[in-house]
Amino acid sequence: MTTETDWPVIVRRAADGKLAQDITVGGHVIRADEPTPLGDASGPTPHQLLLSALGACTAMTLKLYAERKKWDVGALTVRLRIRWEPMEKGGERRAIIERSIDSDRALTAEQQARLVEIADKCPVHRTLMGEKTITTRLAAPVAEI
């Protein structure tokens, strides 16, 4: 039997709200929800949380890279959004994630090009773009009939 400590992220329905979920991760609790009228807008949506992970990872990766290169890139701001584009097949859509990186300092063309290249190497970007498998199992007791 697995224990709660075997799972680094645990999501449970919040006691209040229609769809709100409480996410426990690393000793922190984060709320996720959907906008009204579907949810109560008590937290970011799951897609917003996904973009947040990508943005945070990008910013951290770029900071570490700039420090290693001893580049003064100033304060970096990462902006993200997701839009949906129809595909030729039926009603399917594909997600387009747009990421913009701004600095409060003037950067050389070389620094700009390299930072864009390094942004694509952040671990969350690589996870999203790489081959992945998601396995799912239901770990609930079986009801007796």
C-alpha positions in Angstrom: 0.0 0.0 0.0 1.3 3.4 -0.9 1.4 6.3 1.6 0.8 10.0 1.0 4.6 10.6 1.1 5.0 8.3 -2.0 3.2 11.0 -4.0 4.8 14.4 -4.4 1.5 16.1 -5.5 -1.9 15.3 -4.1 -5.1 16.9 -5.3 -8.4 16.7 -3.3 -11.8 18.3 -3.8 -11.9 21.5 -1.7 -14.5 21.4 1.1 -15.9 24.6 -0.3 -16.8 25.4 -3.8 -18.3 23.6 -6.8 -15.1 22.4 -8.6 -12.4 23.8 -6.5 -9.5 21.5 -5.8 -6.8 21.8 -3.1 -3.3 20.8 -4.4 -0.8 19.8 -1.8 2.8 20.0 -3.0 6.0 20.4 -1.1 4.2 21.4 2.1 2.2 24.1 0.3 -1.4 24.1 -0.6 -2.5 25.7 -3.9 -6.1 26.1 -5.0 -7.3 25.3 -8.6 -10.7 26.2 -9.8 -12.7 27.1 -13.0 -14.2 30.5 -13.7 -17.9 31.1 -12.9 -20.4 29.9 -13.7 -18.8 26.5 -13.9 -16.6 27.0 -10.8 -16.2 29.8 -8.3 -13.0 31.3 -9.6 -11.3 30.7 -6.3 -8.0 29.8 -7.9 -6.2 29.5 -11.2 -7.5 27.1 -13.8 -5.5 23.9 -14.5 -4.2 25.3 -17.7 -3.1 28.5 -15.9 -1.2 26.3 -13.4 0.4 24.5 -16.3 1.5 27.8 -17.8 2.7 28.9 -14.4 5.0 25.8 -14.1 6.5 26.5 -17.5 7.0 30.2 -16.7 8.6 29.6 -13.4 10.9 26.9 -14.8 11.9 29.2 -17.7 12.7 32.1 -15.4 14.8 30.0 -13.1 16.6 28.3 -16.0 17.4 31.7 -17.6 18.6 33.2 -14.3 21.0 30.3 -13.6 22.3 30.4 -17.2 22.9 34.2 -17.1 24.7 33.9 -13.7 26.9 31.2 -15.1 27.8 33.4 -18.1 28.2 36.4 -15.8 25.6 38.3 -17.9 23.7 41.1 -16.3 20.3 40.5 -18.0 18.4 42.6 -15.4 15.0 41.6 -14.2 13.4 39.0 -16.6 9.7 38.7 -16.9 8.1 35.6 -18.6 4.6 36.0 -20.0 2.6 33.0 -21.2 -0.7 32.4 -22.8 -2.5 29.4 -24.4 -4.7 29.5 -27.4 -6.5 26.7 -29.2 -6.2 26.2 -32.9 -8.6 24.0 -34.9 -7.0 21.0 -36.6 -8.1 19.6 -39.9 -9.5 16.4 -38.2 -13.1 16.8 -37.0 -13.5 19.0 -33.9 -10.1 18.4 -32.5 -7.9 21.4 -31.5 -4.3 21.8 -30.6 -2.9 24.0 -28.0 -0.5 26.8 -28.9 1.5 28.0 -25.9 3.0 31.5 -26.5 5.9 32.6 -24.3 7.4 36.1 -24.2 10.6 36.9 -22.2 11.2 40.6 -21.4 14.2 42.2 -19.7 14.5 45.7 -18.2 18.0 45.9 -19.7 19.2 46.2 -23.3 20.6 42.9 -24.3 22.9 42.1 -27.2 21.5 40.2 -30.2 23.7 37.3 -29.1 22.3 37.3 -25.6 18.8 37.5 -26.9 19.2 34.6 -29.2 20.9 32.5 -26.6 18.3 33.2 -23.9 15.5 32.1 -26.3 17.5 28.9 -27.1 18.1 28.2 -23.4 14.4 28.9 -22.6 13.5 25.8 -24.7 15.9 23.7 -22.6 14.1 24.3 -19.3 13.0 21.0 -17.8 9.3 21.7 -17.9 9.5 22.8 -21.6 11.4 19.6 -22.3 8.8 17.5 -20.5 5.9 19.2 -22.4 7.6 18.8 -25.8 9.1 15.3 -25.2 7.6 11.9 -25.4 5.5 11.1 -22.4 3.4 8.4 -21.0 0.7 8.9 -18.4 -0.5 5.9 -16.5 -3.7 6.0 -14.6 -5.2 3.6 -12.1 -8.2 3.8 -9.8 -7.2 3.0 -6.2 -10.6 2.7 -4.6 -12.2 -0.2 -2.8 -14.5 -2.4 -4.8 -18.1 -2.1 -3.8 -19.8 -5.3 -3.0 -23.0 -5.9 -4.9 
